[in-house]
Amino acid sequence: MGDSANPYRIAIFFHDLGIGGAERVMLQLARGFSESGHPVDLVLARADGPLLAEVPFGVQVFDLKTRSPIKMLLGLITYLRQNKPGVLLSPFEVTSVIAILAKKIFNVSTKVVIRVSVHLSRRKRTAKWKKILERFVVSRVYPLADGIIAVSQGVAKDLAVYTGIPFERIKVIYNPVVSEQLLQDAQRPVHHKYFADNDCPVVLGVGRLAEQKDFSTLIKAFDILHKKIPSRLIILGDGEERSSLEELIHSSGLQDQVDLPGFDVNPFAFMKKASVFVLSSKWEGLPGVLIQAMACDCPVVSTDCQSGPSEILNGGKYGYLVPVGDIDAIADSMEATLMGNMRMPPQSWLEQFTIGAIIPQYKAVFDI
């Protein structure tokens, strides 16, 4: 890193502040870096989105005012030359490629660190040639980064295989998804009819209504469960599979037992009141909702998908792990939990997912 850069200024570069797990993590990191004494800049392609109001006090926002990759590159170069941050962190594929190219092509002194939170090999593209192009680009550009972070061991292994980057070059750092704000939000009231009957347990699922989350399997497993134990199911989220899931609910006669109320800005209050949280995903990077449910003292059942659940649950010690798509196993694990056979983590286990534990790991990668 050249002498012209300010080694203590940290910049975080991504698209916007729309509602998403990665965007929330970036805000958590920005707050953590700022509170540890570093000037922090959020460099956004467009400074808009619902989470813009949650930018931590003292963190500066730089608006590149463009969605065009070329204009983003030029805007980022201008920002880097004028502000000279010591480190630039990027959490998405497009912005990571742009950040690396900005450093290499225009010879800026800022250290570029990229963060990978998904299995790139499983990310779908609309056309085969786009997937081939993606792999070609990231395999040649990502190795040029000064630092590479993956959010789980599984993501790190997938990245190494997909790009050819040596596994030893990739640093695994979990997401800081457990916070004081989460614990406060969990205590807020929930106005949902299913919680009015304290004698009827509520099963909870949270996530985008999409193929990856496999909520159809959860609904089918719940259909088995509620015939044994009177119960209710809430799935928070929206997405392209809403109509097919609603059709499944109606065809199964579960209209009075299953509700899809849509997205809720505070799922943590639901987690606090639910009897069991279920992650039915086919694949994940590091499912933050699973960690958050545990932090809200909600017992969990999860598919043993790639990747994250096994790491989060300590191989099944702190929650039930079941095979992906196994309806009977999910139903049996939910039943066991509701019958009192819970697998709960100690508070010390959740510390590794807090900002206090994670900021020093990032700073070690940044070499600051």
Secondary structure, DSSP 8 states (H G I E B T S, - for coil): --TTSEEEEEEEEES---S-HHHHHHHHHHHHHHHTT--EEEEESS--SGGGGG--TT-EEEE-----HHHHHHHHHHHHHHH-EEEEEE-SHHHHHHHHHHHHHHT---EEEEEE-S-GGG---SSHHHHHHHHHHHHHHGGGSSEEEESSHHHHHHHHHHH---GGGEEE-----B-HHHHHHHTS----GGGS-TTS-EEEEES-SSGGG-HHHHHHHHHHHHHHS--EEEEE---TTHHHHHHHHHHTT-TTTEEEEE--S-HHHHHHH-SEEEE--SB-SS-HHHHHHHHTT--EEEE--BSSHHHHTGGGTTSEEE-TT-HHHHHHHHHHHHTT------HHHHGGGBHHHHHHHHHHHHT-
